[in-house]
């Protein structure tokens, strides 16, 4: 019988051979971290309950089966949650069918392995945009910055929502998926603008571009409306909140970079009332890339 358990925060499960979804479909056994995006309760010929579970990662989505699990999945996980799964397969009529043997809820800080980018393909409005984000992620050579980024994207109400929310209600990129498009554009521009072309500087530029507006997942709904939080709290403040666990991780491994990220995300702009003036070339470059991406477009 499959089990769903919670991992202690210190435990990290092996992922060095984690297959992506498209590879998993052809394997007899597999294990790794995947997002659970949907599930349907089913009944066999004897009236026993089982579940169809939709997994998604950066490469695609795939329905697997969870037998002998009588409890409702909603009591264990939320839609979009990252779980550690062990799967086995059996030959169906037309293809291999995969079933869940073990499912583990994953606490935020268990994501310490260098994982693939934790964004689900199924929520991408533009598959080409996800490919651009993956190309950026592949350029990040510093494993601590990769881990930081995934910790920031980890929560079920952050990573998936980054891909579906607008970047604004009516200003720029004001359409579903606009926030993700704006974030990728800023990361690409910033990687080109960064004055010091060292690997560490370029890595940091990419990460900053992808997360600089991540607080908007808390303020703007996919339907172009401000949520109750968005009418009372600026998204900049919420960006630090969303990134807090990741910044704590960097404090222990790359403390100066953690400070630079905080500075770049909070320093003043031309129209801001508060904040320190930008004190680094990277902070200035982030503001330039942000403005250029937000400029009205002529077609």
N, C-alpha and C positions, 0 to 999 in steps of 0.2 A: 504494500500500500504506500503510495507517495505521501510524503510528509511536507508540511510547510512550517519552517522554524525561523527563529530570529537569530542572526549572528551577533555575537558580542562585538563591541566596537573595535577591539584589538585584532580580531581575526580577519585574515585576508585569504580568500580562496584562490586556488591556482587558475591563471588565465593565459599562461604562456602559449597554449595551443588552442585558444578559443576560436572556433570557427565563426565566421559571419553567417547571417541567416541563409544567404544563397549557397554557402558551402554546407551548412547544416542539413539542408534538404537531401543531400546525397550520402550522408554519413549514417552508419549503423548506431553509433553512440556518440554523444557530444556533451560538453558542459561549458558553461560560461555565463556572462551577465547579459541579460536582455530585458527590454521593457515589456511589461504586460499591458497591452493596449485595449483589449476587449475580451469578453468571455461570454459564452452561451451555455446555459444549463440544458443537458440532454438526458434522455432516458433510453436504456437498452430494452430489449424484448422482454426482459424480466422485471422491468420497472425500476431498475437500479440507476442511480444518478451518476452521470459523468459530465465532464465539462470540455467544451472546445475553447481553447485559449489562443488568442492572437498575439504572437510575439512580433516585435519589430526592433530593428537596429538600423544603422546607417545604410545597409545594403538592400533591405527589403523587409517584407512581412510574411508571416507563415503561421497557419493554424496548426496547433498540436493538440494532444488529447491528455486529459487528466482523469484517470479512472479511480474508482473507489474513494472519491472525495465527496463526502456527504455535506460538508459545511459550505456555506455560501462564500465565494471568493471575496466578496465585498468586505467580509469580516476580517480578512487577512491583509489585503492590499488595496490600493486605490488605482484607478486607471492611470497608466503611464509610469507606474512604479518600476524601479529597477529590481530585479530578482536574480539570484544565482540559481541556475537550473542544471540538473543532470537529466539527460534524455536518452531513451533507447528507442529502437525502431522495430517494426514488424512489417512484413510485406502485405500491403493491401491489394485490392483487385487491380488497381492501375499504377500504384506507386508506393514507395515507402511511407508508412504512417509513423509519426513520432509521438511517444507518450512521455509525460513527465514522471520521473522516478523520485526526484527530490527537488523541492523548491524552498529557497531560503530568502526571507526578507533581509535586505541589506541596509544596515545603518550607513549614514552618510560617510563617515570616516573609514569605512571598510574599503572604499574605492581608492586604495593606495597603490594598486598595481597600475602600470602604464596600459590603460585600457584603450580600445577604439573610442572614437568620439561618440559620446552618449546622446546622440540625437536620433530620433526614430524617423525612418523613411516615410512612414505612413502619414505623418503630419506635414510633410513638405508640399507646399503649393507649387514649387518649381524644382523638379528633380535636378536641373542643371545648377541651381543655387546650392543645393546640398553638396553636389560634386565640388563646387568652388570652395565650400567650407571644409570639406575633407582634404582638398589640396592644400589649404592653409594649415590645417592641423598636421598634415604630414611634414610640413616645413619646420614645425616646432621641434628642435633637437633636444631641448632641456626637458628631461622627464618630470622634474618637479613642476614646471609650468604646465605640462600636459595634465598632470594630476590635479593641479589647481583648477584648470579649466573644467575638467570633468566633475570636480566637487561642486563647482558653481552651477553646472548644468544638471546635477544629479536629481534634484527633487522633481516629483511628478508634476508639480505646478510651475516648474521653471523651464527645463529643457524643451518639453513639447510645446509649451505656450510661447516660447521664444520664436518658434517657427510659424505660429498661426496668428499672432497679434499684430495689429497695425503699429507703426512707429509713432503715430500721432492720430488725434481725432480728425483734424482737418488741415494740418500744415504740410508735412512731407511724408511720403510713403504711407499714406492714410488708406490702406487697404489690407485685407487679410494676407499675412506673410510679409508685410512691409517692414516690420521690425527686424526680421531675419535678413531681409535683403539689405537694409541699411547697415546692419552690423557687419555683414560680409563685405560690403563696399568700403566701409571705414577701415576694416582690417587690411584689405588689399591696398588702399591708398596709403595707409599709415606705414605699411611695410616698405613702400616705395619712398616715403618722405623721411623715414628715420635717418637722422644725420650720421649716426655711427653704424656702419653696416656690419658690425660684429654679429655673430650668431645669436648671442644673448640679447642684444638690442632688437634684432629682427623678431626673435621669439616673443619678446615682451610686447612689441608693437602689434603682432598678430593677436595675442591674447587680449590686450587692451581694446583693440577694435571690436572683437567679438563680444566683450562683456560691458562696454562702456555705457550702454543703455539698458542693461538687463533688468534694472528695477522697474521698467515699464511693464513687465509681465504681471506686476502687482497693481498697476494703476490703470491700464487700458484693457478693456475686454475685446475679444475677437469681433464683437458686433459694433466696434467703433465708439463705444460709450466708456466714460470714466466710471470705474467702480467707486464704492464709497471711500476707499482708501485714496484713490486718485484725486478726489476733490479736496483732500485735506493735507496730503503729504506729497512733497516733490519726489519725482522718481529718482533723482540723484541720491537722496538719502536712502532710498530703498535699495539702490544698487549696492551700497556698502553692506546693507543687511543681507541681501541675497548672497553676497560674496564672503560673508563673515567667516564661515567655516573654512573656506579656501584660504582666506588671508591668515587665519590662525595656523593652518598647515604651513604656509610660506614663512610665517614668523619663525618657525622652528627650523626651516631648511634654507630659505633665502631671505633673511630679514631685511636687507637693504632693498631688495626688489619689492617686498611687501610694502615697504614705506613708499616707494616710487609709485606703485599702483594706487595706493590711497591718495597720494598727492595728485596724480593725473586725473583721478575720478572726481576730485572735490575742489580743485583750484578754480579761481574765479575766471569768468569769461567777460566779454565786453559789456554784457547787459546784466550781469549778476550783481547782487547787493552784498554778498558775503563770500568768504573764501580767500585764501592766500593767492597772490599773483603767481602765475606759472613760473617755476624756478628751474625747469629743465627743458631741453630741446624737445624731448619726447612729449611732454605735456603740451607744449605749443603746437607740435605737429598733430597731436590728437585733435585739438580744437580746429585746426585747418581742415583735416580730413573729414571731421564731423560736419563742418559748414559746407564743404564742397558736395558731400553726399546729399545734404538737405536742401541744396539750391533747387529752385524750380527747373523743370526740364522742358526743353523745347523739342518737339517732334516734327 
